[in-house]
Amino acid sequence: MSSITTWAAPLRAALRLLLTISVFWIGQASFGVAQADVIVDNTGATVTGNWTSSSFAPNYYGSDYLYSTAGGTSASVVWRPSLPSAGRYNVYYYLPNGGSDRTTAANFQINYQGGVKSYSVNEQVAGGQWLLLDTLDFAAGTTGFVTLTNQGGQGYVIADAVKFAPASVFSITNNAKQTILGLGVELQTDSIGSGNNGLPPQVEGIPHDLIASERVRLYKDMLSGFRYARLAMGLFYRGLSADQKTIGPRYASQNADLAELINQSGMEGVAAEYWSPAPGWKTNNNYINGGKLKQFDAGFLGQFGDNVVAELNQLKNAGIPVVMWGLQNEPIYSTPYSSCTYSDQEYYQTFKVVAPKVRAAFPNALIHVNSLDGQDELVSSRTGPGPIASDPSTLSYVDAWTWHRIGTNSSELINNPMFTGSASGKAVFNNEFEYLDGQTSSARLINTANSIMNWMTFENSPTWFWLHALKPSRDTVAMGYGLGVWRVPADSDYTKWPNVQPGYWDYIPTNYNAVAGFLAHMPWNSVRYEVTESSVDPLRRVMAWKTPAGKLVFAVTNSIGSEMGYRINLPSARLFTGYAYDSTPRNQTQADGTGQYQGKTLGIKSGNVLDIRIPDQTIQFWVEN
């Protein structure tokens, strides 16, 4: 058992928050510079004719830039790189800040391995950044180059720097990998204190607080495509029997609300996971502030296991299918909201008795064990498998190990044996992802999408869970925890969410749009196909799969800091339609009960080699027609 379990709860929570945020941002920064880029500034270019050096406009590259008057006496600038190797390169030009006095038709030309291409470029666009001209093949050495003349349009022609950045080349193979079951999301069906501080007495939850039309929009727009609804037993589902030993609905309509949500959204059922057993089984006779089971002898645990099955049967009998089960969420943490702590041995003893009872009653349910007490996670002092993995009989009841890599940099998953090293051949997946500091951003949108893709690509995960579908509008951590927010009836502060009225909800695009494309274009039971990469870049990810109908789909992300060109090699010629997702709000004409958000349509590409351009902080899905 790790010494972390002896720390005071507030210190542990603070450390956990700090560690999570630090891992995300430090990791993100460490991959922020593209490798092997070749940059030629105007000071290293060949200049002919009348060009003037200037540093007037801000955000230029290097020490200055050049300008000439469009249409005057012919003048040119030639940038000729010395490329270290032959290959495919993204060719960029750089503009300092500027505006309407510039030409809208600058005449660029690229000499590459295969010919010459010309481009008419609007130089009035936003400056201070690299702008992609094209993605082309070049020989090693100095045979390739870029030329800019002043013979195009009216106004000033700007010549600053040109960059040649190695392009990403991905090849989708015929090598089938794991079946992807679908994604999951947790439902906040009852109250938790703002910032996860305790359990308030009032009932606030979804769909309880929503008006009828907003319920339908939630089911059909946001939740459509999810397979699993994580139900926090003893937390968001925490009503109690008279003897304090059996969990049930806390308000009269909770079961009916959950059954309606599952049925109308098309979800398969709930992943029932315990935050705390009913207080009557615990040493502190309370849901909150930790506590343990009162006993760990076989007789007591047998009665406890029978009660767990009875609670799950109550859900089933209320029309709420139970399709996953977990004994305890984060079993080493004592928290001011619902929790129950276990040592490794206590968890093992309990699981050994309870899991067979759950399996007998729900033979098709996926049973998972939290990695904190099942594997060798970072917070554990173990150096090998835990007691469950060491007992073949008990291990036979484990279908998967679940992780909570909350808000961490998705690049940590790349070729990292930590997640599967003690898995004993069982599946692993992340069943809780959010950002603990309560913030969101375009960079985090891509990090979330990359988390889904990297868990499935490098850890062969069958599923992945975001934390909350909706958070209440007055919750201080809503922005980092929710795919959207709803306004509870008692919240009259419209400072943060001025357009969300009581009983209504709205999206947080930087969270929802990160998962929306997978919901729309990766149907349940899709099969992942291996993708080979020219080099593994954590800021440029690709994942491919075939739908149950046999259609090939691939997802592409870019967070390199500028638009990128990608080459996708396919096993055979095919026809695709592209869809894009970024941090901008979804088109409202696609909302209000019309179904899953398909993304912004990009058009059609065909062939066995696809060259695509993807802007920074964007996810694209290419779906076989």
N, C-alpha and C positions, 0 to 999 in steps of 0.2 A: 504493500500500500504506500502510495506516495506521501511524502511529508507535506505536500500541498494541502492535504485534507485537514491538517492541524491548524492552518492559518485562520485568522478571523475572517468572517464572511465578507465584510466591506473591503478589506485589503485584497482578498482574493479576487473579488469582482472588479476592483480597480485595476489590478494587475492584468487580469484577463482582457479588459478593455484596452489597456495600453499595449499589450502584446499584439492583439489583433490589429489595431490601427497601425502600429509600427511595422508589422510584417507586411501589411498591404502597401504602405507608402514607400518604405525602404526598398521592398522588392520591385515595385513599379519603377522607381528611379534607376535601379541598377540595370535595367534593360532599356533605358531611354535613348541610347545612341546606336544608330544603325552601323553595322560593321562593314568595312571595305568600301565605303563610299569614296568616290573620286570627285573632288570639287575643283573647278577651274574658275578663278575670279577674273574680273575684267582686267586686273593688273597682270594676269598671266596669259591673256588672250592676245591674238594678233589683230591689231586695229589698223584699218585703212580709211582715209577720208577724214571728214570733219566731225570729230566727237569731242565733247567737253567734259572734263572731270568735275564732279560735284559731290558735296556731302550735305546739301541743303535739306532734302527730304529725309526724314528719320527712318530708322530700321533698314538700312542698306546692309549688304554683306561686305565684310572686310573694311578697307579704309575709305572707300568711295564707290561711286558708280559713274557711268558715262551716259550722256544724252546727246541726241542729234535731232535736227528738225526733219520731220517726215517730208519726203518729196523733194528735198533739196539735192545738191550735188551728191552723187552716189557715194555712199560710205558703208563700211561693213565691220563687223566684229566676228572673229572666228575663235571658238573655244575648242581646243584639241586636247583631249585627255590622253594619258598613258595608262591604259587599262591593264591590270595585272593578269587577267585571264579572259578567255573568250566566254561569252555567255549572254544571257538576256539581262538588259539593264533598263531601269526606269530613268528617263531623262527629264530633269527638272530645270526650270529657270527661276531666278529670284528677282523679285521686285521690291524696291523700297516703298514706303508709303507714298501716296500720290493721289491724283484725281482726274478731273475732267479736261485738263490741258494735255493729256497724253493721247496717243493714237489708239484707236480701237482695232487697228489692222496691222500690227507689227508683223513683218515678214521673216519668220524663222524657217530654217531648213536643216534637216538632219541627214547626214551621210552615215549609213549603217551597213552592216553586212547583208547585202541583199538589194541595195538600191539607195534612192534618195526620196525623202518625203518633205513636203512643204506644209506650213501651218500659218494661218492668219490669227494673231493673238490679240485679244483686247487687254491693253495694259492699264485700263482704268479700274481694274478689279482691285480688291483689297491687297495691299502689299505687306511686307514684313514676313513673308513665308515662301516656302518652296511650292511651286505650281507645276503640276505634271504636264509635260508636253506629250510624251508617248512612251511606250514600252517596246523595245526593239532588240534585235540580236546584233552583237558587235564582236569583231575579232579582237584578240589581244593586241596591245600596242597602241599605235597612234593613227590607224587608218580611219577611224570613226571620228566625226566632229560635228559641231553645231555652228551654223552661220546665222547672223541677224543682219539685215540691211535696213537702211532708213527709207526704203522705197515702198511704203505702205501706209495709207490713210493720211490723216492730218494731225498736227500737234507734235508733241515730243515723243521720240522713240528712246526707251530706256534699255541700257545694257549693263547688267550687274554681274551675277555669277551663274554658272551652270553646274549641275550635279549629275553624276552617273552613279546610280545606286543599284546594286545587284537585285534583280527581281526574284520573287518567290515562284518556284515551279513545283506544282503538286501533281502527283499521278494517282488517280483513283484506280485501284486494282479490282480483280475479281475475287479477292480473298475475304470471305464472309467472316465476321467476328460475332459479338454477342447480340442477343435480342434486346432491344431497348423497349422496356415495358411501357414507358410513359412518364410524365412528370407529376410531382406532388406539390401541394401547398397547404399550409395550416390555416384553420378557420378560427378567428377570435369570436367565438359564439357567446362569450360572457366577459365580464369585466376583469381587468388587471390594472393596477395603479399606473399612472403615467410614469414612464421611465422604468417600468417593471417593479414599482415600489409597492409591494403588498397587494392585498385583495380587498377592494372597496365593496361595501354592501350593496350598492345599486347594481341593477342589471343593465349592461350596455353590451350589445353584440350584434352580429350579423347572422342571419337576415332579420333578426328580431326588430331592429330599429328602422328598417327600410320600408318605405311605402311600396305598394304592390308593383308599380311599374319599375321601380329601381331594383326590386328583387329580380324581376324578369331580366333586366339588363345585366345584373350581376351574373346570373346563371348563364345567359346566352352569350354575353360578350366576354367577360373576364374569365369565368371558370370553364367555359367550353374548351375542351382539349386536355385539361388536367385529368389524370386517372385516379389520383389518390388525394383524399382530404385528411390531413393529419389532425386527429382529435386529441387534444391534451386532457387526458383523464386526470381528475383531481385538480385541474386548473381552470380551463374554460368549460369543462363539463364536471361540475363539482356539487351537485345536489346530494343530499344525504338521507339515508334511512333513519328511522327513530333510534336505532341502536348505534348509529354513527359508523357502521361497518360496510355499508353498500353505497356505492356512488350511483347517482341517477341524475335526471334533469333537475336544474335548479329553478326553472320557471315553467309554467304550465305548458307552454307551446314549444319548448326547446326540442324535444324529440320530433315533433311534427315539422318544425322548421328545418331541422337537419335532414329528415327524410325528403322533404320537398326539394331542398337544395341539391341533394345527391341525385334525385330522380330527374329534375328538370335541367340540370347542368350536363347530364350524361356521364358523370363520374362513376367509377366502379364501386367505390365504397370508402370507408374510413380506415386510416392507419391509426389504430387505437394505441396510444403510447402513454405510459403513466409518468406524470410529474410527481404525484404522491398517491399512495393508497388512501383509502378512507381513514380519517383520524382514529377510529376505534382500533385499528391494527398497529398504531404507532406509539412509541414511547412518550412523545410529547402531546398526544391526543389532539393534534392540530395539523391542518394542511401545510402551514407555512413554517419557516425557520428550521428546515431539516427534520431532525428526529430519525429514528430507525424503526424497523419492525420490532415488536416487543419480544419476540422469541425467534429462534432459528432451529428448533427441534422439528423432527419430521411430522409430528402430529399437528403442531401449530401451522407449519407451512402447507400441510395438506389442506387444512381448513381455509387458509388464505387463498390457495390455488383454486379451490372450489368456488370461493367467492368471486375471484377474478373471472372465472368462466361464467358465473351467474350475471355479472355486470355486462360482459360481452353479449350474452344471450338476450339481455334486456334491450340492447341496441338492435340486435338482429330482429327481435320480435316487434320492434317499433318501426321496421322498414329501413334500418340503417345497416347495410352490409358491412361486416368486419373483414377486411382483406389483408390487413397487416396487424401485427401486435409486437409491442416492445415492453419489457418489464419496467424500465426506468430511464427517464431522460437525464443525462449527465449525473450519474449516481454518486459522484464524489462531492458535488456542490450543495451546500446548505444556503438557501436563498430566502429573502423576505417574501417571495411568492411561493407557490406550492413546490415542495421538494421533499426528498427522502434520501438519506445517505446510506451507502453500502460500502463495505470494504470489498476487496476482490473475493475473499472467501465467502462473505455474506451474500454477495451477488450470485456467486456460483451455487451456493447451497439453495438459495431461493429459486433460481432459474431451473435447477436440476429437478425440483419438485413441481413447479408451476408449468413449465413449458410442455411437458408431456400431456398435461390436462388440457391446455389450450390446443395442442395439436389434435388430440382426440375429438374435441368439440368442433374445431374449425380446421379440418384437414387441408384445406386449400389456402389458408392464410399464410402469408410470408412472415416468418418469425425472425426478428433481428435482435442483435445484442449490441449495445452501445460500446464503441471501441475503447472508451475510458476504462471499462472493466472487462473487456473481452480481448483486446489486442494490446499492442505495446505502443500506445500513443505518447506524444512528447511529454505530457504532464505526468507520466507514470515512471516509476523507478524500475520497472521490470526490464529485463534484457532479453526476454524470450516470451513464448506464449503464456497467456494467463491460464488460470485453473480450468476454465471451460474448454479452451482449446487443447488442454492436456488430458481431458477425459473423453475418449472416443464416444462413449454412450451419450453423454450430455451434448457433445458437439454435434451429434446427429440431428438434434432439434434446431440447430442454427442454420438458417437459410442465407443470412448476410450479416456483416458487421456494418454499423452505421457510424458516420463521422459527423462532427460539427466543426468544419473549417470555416468559421464565421467571418466573412468579409476579407479573408486572406487573399493574397495575390495568387491568381490562378496558375502562375508559372511554377508554383511550388509542386504541382502535380506532375511536371514533366520528368519522366524517367526517375521518379523518386520511389525507392522500394519500401519506404516507411508505411505506405497505405496497404500494401498487399503482403508484406514480408511475414506477418504472423497470422495471415488470414486462413491458413489450413485449407486452401482451395475453395473457400467460400467467397461469394460475391461481396464487394464493398461498395458503399455509396454514401454521398453526403445528404443527410435528411434535415439539415437546417442551414440556411444561408441568408444572411442579412448583413447590415453594416451597423455595428454597435454604437458608433458615435452619432447615429441619427442623421447622417448626411448622405447626399446622393450627388451624382455628377455624370457627365458623358463618359469620362474615363471609367467610372464604376459600371456604367451600362455595359461596356465592352468587357470589363473584368468579369461580370456576372455571366455573360454569354460564354466567355472563355472557360469559366469554371464548369459550366455544363459540358462543354465540348472536351475539356481536358480530363474530367472525371471519366467520361465515356471512352475517350481515346487511349489514355495512358493507364487507367485503372479498370477498364472494361466494365464500368458500372452499368447496371440495368435501369437505373432511375436517378432522380435528383430532385430535391425539395427546396423551394423558397419558403421563408418563414410564414408571413401573414398575407392573406389575400387583401384585406382591408384593415387599417388601423383607425382608431377614433381621431377626429380632427384635433382634439386638445391634447393628444399624447405628444410629449416632448421628443420622442424618438420615432415618430411616425414616418418621417421622410426617409430614414434608412431602413425601416422595418417592413413597410407595406408596399404592395403593388399599387395601392390606391388608398384613399381615405374616405370615411363617411362622417357626416356630422351627427353627433348624438343630440337628442332633443334638448339636453340641458346646456349645451355649449353655445353661448351667445357671443363669443369672441371671434370676430371675422377677420382678424389681422392676418392670419396665415392662409386661410382658405376662403377668400371673400365670395367666391362663386358657388360654394357648396352649401346648400340649404339643409335644414334639419330633415332627416329621412332620405337624403340623397348622397351620392358618392361620386368620386372622380378619380381618374388615373394619376399615378406618379410616373410620367413617361420614361424617365431614366431607369426605373426599376421594371415596370411592366414590359416595355418594348424590348428589354433584354431577353425575355422568355417568350414573347408573343409569337415569334417566328417558329420556334420549336413546337408550340401548341398547334399552330396552323398547318405546318408543313412536315411534321414528324409524327404520323399517326401511331397509336399504340401498336406494339409488337413489330415495329420497324427493325430491320437488321442492319447493323453498322458494317461498313466495308472499309478495309484498310486503305489508308492514303500514305504514299511515300512522299517525302519532302526533300528538296534540294538541300535544305538546312532547317533545323527546328528553330523557329523564331517565336518567342512567347508573345510577341505583339502582332503576329500574323498567323492566324489559325484557320485550318480547314478541317471539316469533318463530313463524311459522306455516309449515306444509308439508302437502303431500298425500302419502300413502303410495302405493306402486305399485298398491295396490288401490283408490285413489281416495278414501280417507278423509281428511278434514281434521283436523289436529291443531295445537294451538298450546301453546306453553310460556310461562309467566309467572313472573317472579322479583320479589321484593321485599326490599330491604335498606335501606329508608328509616328504620327505627328504630321503627316501629309498624305495626299492622295497616293494610292499605290496601284501598280499594274500587277496582275497575277496571271500566270498561265496554268490552266487546268488540263492535264492530259486524261483522256477518257478511254475505257476499254474498247469502245466502238462509237461510231457517229450517232449522235442523239440530238433532239430538239428540246430546248429549255426555255422557260420563262423565269425572269428574275424578279425578286421582291427585296426591297430595302427597308431596314429599320434603323432609326437613330433616336436622338433624344427629343425630337420635335413631337408635339401632341398628335395623336392619331386623327385622321380625317373624321370629323364628327358625323359625316353622312354615312359612315360605315358603322356607327354606333347604334344605340337604342334597339337592341334585340335582333340585329341583323346577322349576328354570328361572329366568328373569330376574325381578328384583325389580320388581313392578308399582307399588309405592308404596302409600300409605294411600288407600283409596277414599273419595272425597268425596261421591259421589252423582251425580245426573243433572240437567242443565239443558238447556232447549230454547228455540228461537226464533231470530230473526235479530238480536237484541240480548241479550247475556248480561251480567249484572251479577254479578261474583264478588268475594269477599273473600279476601284472602291475608295470612296472618300474616307478621310480620317474619322474615327469614332463612329463607324458604321458597321452593321451586320447585313450581309446579303445572303439570300436563299435562292438557289437556282433549282427549279423543279421541272423534271422531265414532263413534257406535254403528253 
